[in-house]
Amino acid sequence: MEKNKGKSKGCLMVVIVLVLLTCIGLFFTGRYMKGIATYLSSEEKFLQDRLETLPVLETDDEISKAINDEPKNYLIKNYVFKNSPTIKDTVLNVLNGNYLCIDIVEETLTYYRKNLVEAGQTPYYSIWEEKPYCQVSAPLCFNNGVEILNHDSLTFLFSLLKRSERIFSSELNPEKKENFSIDSRYYPNRQANISDPEKVVKDIFDKFGDNLEELAKHFGDDGLKFDTRYNLTYMSTDDKATFAVRLGGGKVANHKA
């Protein structure tokens, strides 16, 4: 192991282009579930299929050996980073712990006008639209001291199960607790938001229901947007990560998806 530490600087061995993170944890009651936890999106399924074709490494000894072999793509499975530095939540300043990665997804409550309305139904529907907001990660090191290079290109994909885990009050900065909900979402403008968007939308339809042009002015192609909240997911120092990586000594070896 010490021998490999000495070679760590000279072994330019890693560029990660995809990471599939799986974390061990209890299924806490009270967890807010947005959908079926076992569902895999098409992107996750594609990445999972790609990962399953790679040779698997599970121990530090196996990783150290691969670093000194010819460049090759591997799947590092259930790996715990013991010697990596950590980061704090400096983006929203909501979480108070130390983490290897923090992923933030922005969710916006958006109302759309239905194209077809059946008798007895409302002429609109609402969804929390998601889009990536920010992901920050610490410079990661294998436990033999070899740094994972180009860490700015790291992209962690968290499962729906992980993203739905409850965040407890003890994990929050005290000044942010008031804006954190039971569904583990951070509402930065909770006091300023419209308290009853459903009534606002209903009033619009009551006033302009037969005037499609006027309704289009309010809704448009992007819908009528109200509240914005943030879903924070993190990777702790004791979480297990499964990820694709290219290991090899003496040259840059990019792992292309």
C-alpha positions as CSV (number, residue, x, y, z in Angstrom):
1,M,0.0,0.0,0.0
2,E,2.8,2.4,0.9
3,K,4.5,1.6,-2.4
4,N,1.4,2.7,-4.2
5,K,1.2,5.9,-2.2
6,G,4.6,6.8,-3.6
7,K,3.5,6.3,-7.1
8,S,0.2,8.2,-6.7
9,K,1.5,11.4,-8.2
10,G,2.9,9.7,-11.2
11,C,-0.1,7.6,-11.9
12,L,-2.4,9.8,-13.9
13,M,-5.1,7.3,-13.8
14,V,-8.6,8.6,-13.4
15,V,-11.2,10.6,-15.3
16,I,-14.7,9.8,-14.1
17,V,-17.5,10.5,-16.7
18,L,-20.3,8.7,-14.9
19,V,-21.0,7.8,-11.4
20,L,-23.9,5.7,-10.1
21,L,-24.2,6.3,-6.3
22,T,-25.9,3.8,-4.1
23,C,-26.1,4.5,-0.4
24,I,-26.9,2.2,2.6
25,G,-29.5,3.5,4.9
26,L,-32.7,2.6,6.8
27,F,-36.0,3.3,5.3
28,F,-37.2,6.0,7.7
29,T,-40.9,6.3,8.3
30,G,-42.2,9.7,7.4
31,R,-40.0,9.8,4.2
32,Y,-41.7,11.8,1.6
33,M,-42.1,9.7,-1.5
34,K,-42.6,11.5,-4.8
35,G,-43.0,8.3,-6.8
36,I,-42.2,4.6,-6.8
37,A,-38.8,4.2,-5.2
38,T,-37.8,1.2,-7.4
39,Y,-38.5,3.0,-10.6
40,L,-35.5,3.6,-12.8
41,S,-35.5,6.4,-15.3
42,S,-34.3,5.6,-18.8
43,E,-31.1,7.4,-18.1
44,E,-30.4,5.5,-14.9
45,K,-31.3,2.2,-16.7
46,F,-28.9,3.0,-19.5
47,L,-26.0,3.8,-17.1
48,Q,-26.8,0.8,-15.0
49,D,-26.5,-1.5,-18.1
50,R,-23.2,0.1,-19.0
51,L,-21.8,-0.4,-15.5
52,E,-22.7,-4.0,-15.4
53,T,-20.5,-4.7,-18.4
54,L,-17.3,-3.6,-16.6
55,P,-14.9,-5.7,-14.5
56,V,-15.6,-5.2,-10.8
57,L,-13.1,-4.1,-8.2
58,E,-14.1,-4.1,-4.5
59,T,-11.0,-3.8,-2.3
60,D,-8.1,-1.3,-2.0
61,D,-5.6,-4.0,-3.0
62,E,-7.5,-4.7,-6.2
63,I,-7.6,-1.0,-7.0
64,S,-3.9,-0.6,-6.3
65,K,-3.1,-3.4,-8.6
66,A,-5.3,-1.9,-11.4
67,I,-3.6,1.5,-11.0
68,N,-0.3,-0.1,-12.0
69,D,-1.7,-2.2,-14.9
70,E,-2.6,-1.1,-18.4
71,P,-5.3,1.5,-18.6
72,K,-8.8,-0.1,-18.4
73,N,-12.3,0.8,-17.4
74,Y,-13.6,-0.7,-14.2
75,L,-16.6,-0.7,-11.9
76,I,-15.6,0.2,-8.3
77,K,-18.3,-1.4,-6.2
78,N,-19.6,-0.4,-2.7
79,Y,-16.5,1.8,-2.0
80,V,-16.2,3.9,1.2
81,F,-13.9,6.9,0.9
82,K,-12.0,7.0,4.2
83,N,-9.3,9.5,3.4
84,S,-11.0,12.1,1.3
85,P,-11.5,15.7,2.4
86,T,-15.1,16.9,2.9
87,I,-17.2,19.9,2.0
88,K,-20.0,21.9,3.6
89,D,-23.2,23.3,2.2
90,T,-22.0,26.7,1.0
91,V,-24.6,27.0,-1.7
92,L,-27.8,27.3,0.3
93,N,-26.3,27.0,3.8
94,V,-29.1,24.6,4.8
95,L,-27.2,21.5,5.9
96,N,-24.8,21.7,8.8
97,G,-22.7,18.5,8.3
98,N,-19.6,17.5,6.4
99,Y,-20.1,15.7,3.1
100,L,-18.4,14.2,0.1
101,C,-21.0,15.4,-2.3
102,I,-24.1,17.6,-2.2
103,D,-26.7,17.6,-5.0
104,I,-29.4,20.2,-5.2
105,V,-32.5,20.0,-7.5
106,E,-34.8,22.9,-8.0
107,E,-38.5,22.1,-7.9
108,T,-41.1,24.7,-9.1
109,L,-44.8,24.3,-8.6
110,T,-46.3,24.8,-12.1
111,Y,-49.9,24.8,-13.3
112,Y,-50.8,23.8,-16.9
113,R,-54.1,24.1,-18.8
114,K,-55.5,20.7,-19.9
115,N,-56.2,20.2,-23.6
116,L,-59.1,17.9,-22.8
117,V,-61.3,18.1,-19.8
118,E,-63.8,15.4,-18.8
119,A,-67.0,16.3,-17.0
120,G,-66.4,17.0,-13.3
121,Q,-62.6,17.6,-13.7
122,T,-60.7,20.8,-13.2
123,P,-59.4,22.4,-16.4
124,Y,-55.9,22.5,-15.1
125,Y,-53.3,20.3,-13.4
126,S,-50.1,21.0,-11.3
127,I,-46.7,19.4,-11.0
128,W,-43.5,20.1,-9.2
129,E,-41.1,20.6,-12.2
130,E,-37.5,19.5,-11.5
131,K,-34.3,20.8,-12.9
132,P,-30.7,20.4,-11.7
133,Y,-29.6,23.4,-9.7
134,C,-26.1,22.6,-8.4
135,Q,-23.9,19.8,-7.4
136,V,-20.6,20.2,-5.5
137,S,-18.2,17.4,-4.5
138,A,-15.0,17.2,-2.5
139,P,-11.7,16.2,-4.2
140,L,-11.9,12.4,-3.7
141,C,-9.0,10.1,-2.9
142,F,-8.8,6.4,-2.9
143,N,-7.8,5.0,0.5
144,N,-4.2,4.4,-0.7
145,G,-3.8,8.1,-1.2
146,V,-4.3,8.3,-5.0
147,E,-6.4,11.3,-5.9
148,I,-9.2,11.0,-8.4
149,L,-8.2,13.5,-11.0
150,N,-10.4,16.0,-12.8
151,H,-12.9,16.0,-9.9
152,D,-14.7,19.0,-11.4
153,S,-16.1,16.6,-14.0
154,L,-17.6,14.3,-11.4
155,T,-21.3,13.8,-11.8
156,F,-23.1,11.8,-9.1
157,L,-26.5,10.2,-9.9
158,F,-28.6,9.7,-6.9
159,S,-31.5,7.2,-6.9
160,L,-35.1,8.2,-6.2
161,L,-34.8,6.3,-3.0
162,K,-31.8,8.3,-1.8
163,R,-33.3,11.6,-3.0
164,S,-36.5,10.8,-1.0
165,E,-34.7,10.1,2.3
166,R,-35.8,12.3,5.2
167,I,-33.5,15.0,6.4
168,F,-33.8,15.5,10.2
169,S,-33.9,18.8,12.1
170,S,-30.5,18.0,13.7
171,E,-28.9,18.1,10.2
172,L,-30.0,21.6,9.5
173,N,-28.6,25.0,10.3
174,P,-30.8,26.6,13.0
175,E,-31.6,29.7,11.0
176,K,-32.9,27.6,8.1
177,K,-35.2,25.3,10.0
178,E,-38.2,27.5,9.7
179,N,-38.1,27.3,5.9
180,F,-37.6,23.5,5.9
181,S,-40.7,21.3,5.5
182,I,-41.7,17.9,6.7
183,D,-41.3,16.6,3.1
184,S,-37.5,17.4,3.4
185,R,-37.7,20.4,1.0
186,Y,-36.2,23.8,1.6
187,Y,-38.5,26.8,0.7
188,P,-36.3,29.9,0.6
189,N,-39.2,32.3,0.1
190,R,-41.8,30.5,2.1
191,Q,-43.2,33.7,3.8
192,A,-43.4,35.6,0.5
193,N,-45.0,32.9,-1.6
194,I,-48.7,32.9,-2.6
195,S,-50.5,30.9,0.1
196,D,-53.1,29.5,-2.1
197,P,-52.0,29.1,-5.8
198,E,-54.9,26.7,-6.4
199,K,-57.3,29.6,-5.7
200,V,-55.3,31.9,-8.0
201,V,-55.5,29.5,-10.9
202,K,-59.2,28.8,-10.3
203,D,-60.0,32.5,-10.3
204,I,-58.2,32.8,-13.7
205,F,-60.4,30.1,-15.2
206,D,-63.5,31.6,-13.6
207,K,-62.7,34.9,-15.3
208,F,-61.2,33.8,-18.6
209,G,-62.4,30.2,-19.1
210,D,-63.9,30.8,-22.5
211,N,-61.2,33.1,-23.7
212,L,-58.3,30.9,-24.8
213,E,-56.1,33.8,-25.8
214,E,-56.3,35.3,-22.4
215,L,-55.7,32.0,-20.7
216,A,-52.6,31.5,-22.9
217,K,-51.3,34.8,-21.7
218,H,-51.3,33.6,-18.2
219,F,-50.2,30.0,-18.8
220,G,-48.1,30.0,-21.9
221,D,-46.1,27.1,-23.0
222,D,-44.2,26.9,-19.7
223,G,-47.2,27.0,-17.5
224,L,-48.1,29.2,-14.6
225,K,-45.3,29.1,-12.0
226,F,-45.6,29.7,-8.3
227,D,-43.6,28.3,-5.4
228,T,-39.9,27.2,-5.8
229,R,-38.3,24.8,-3.4
230,Y,-35.0,22.7,-3.3
231,N,-34.4,19.0,-2.7
232,L,-31.0,18.4,-1.2
233,T,-29.3,15.0,-1.4
234,Y,-25.9,14.3,0.1
235,M,-23.2,11.6,0.2
236,S,-21.7,11.2,3.6
237,T,-18.3,9.8,4.5
238,D,-19.8,6.4,5.5
239,D,-21.9,6.0,2.4
240,K,-21.0,3.3,-0.2
241,A,-20.4,4.5,-3.7
242,T,-20.5,2.4,-6.9
243,F,-18.9,4.2,-9.9
244,A,-17.2,3.7,-13.2
245,V,-13.6,4.8,-13.6
246,R,-10.5,4.3,-15.8
247,L,-7.4,3.1,-14.0
248,G,-3.9,2.8,-15.4
249,G,-0.4,4.1,-15.0
250,G,1.6,6.6,-16.8
251,K,-0.9,8.2,-19.2
252,V,-4.2,10.0,-19.4
253,A,-7.0,7.5,-20.0
254,N,-10.4,9.0,-20.6
255,H,-13.4,6.8,-20.0
256,K,-15.9,7.6,-22.7
257,A,-19.6,6.8,-22.1
